[in-house]
Amino acid sequence: MRKDEVFVGLGRIIVRLERARHRLLSVDPGDKEKLLAASRKVDELIMEYYRAKSNATRG
């Protein structure tokens, strides 16, 4: 995979992460189920970013 493709992939993950973060911030703090679901999504995307970044530095 070329370096520019790696950066595009990381950029897409960052965009998805920012969207998920905005959704998390817009959830009513009293709605624990929605808050937990949105928080899990942010966590998943953070892990996806670090996995992609780690794979990019190896290859």
N, C-alpha and C positions, 0 to 999 in steps of 0.2 A: 504494500500500500504506500502510495506517495505521501510525502509530508503535507501537501496542500489538501489531500483527501482526509487526512487525519484531522487537520484543523477544522475542516468543514463539518466532520462528524462530531467533534467536540463542541463546535459552535451550535449545532442543532440540539445537542443535549443541554447546553446552557440555556438556550431559548425555552426548551420544554421545562427546565428547572425554574426559570423565572416565572413562567405562566403558572406552574404549580405553586410557587411561593406566593404569588398574588392571590390565587384561590384560597390558600391557607390563611392569608391575612384577612380575607373578606368573610371567612366563616364566623358565624355567631359563636362567641366563646361558651355560650350555654349549651350549644349543640355538640355534646361530647363525641357522638358517633361520627358526625361529619368532620369534626376537628381531628379526630384520630385518623380517619381515612385520608384526609388531606396531608396530614403530617407524615403518614406512611409513604404516600406518593413522593413527597419531597425527599424522604430518606432513600427511597429506591433510586430516584434520579441522581442523587449524590453518589451513591454506590456505583451506578452505571457510568457516571462521569469518571470516577477514579479508576474503574476497571479499564475503560477505554484509554485513559491517559497512560495507565501502566502498560497496557499492551502496545501503545504507540511508542513508548520509550524503549521497549524491548526490541522492536522490529524495525 
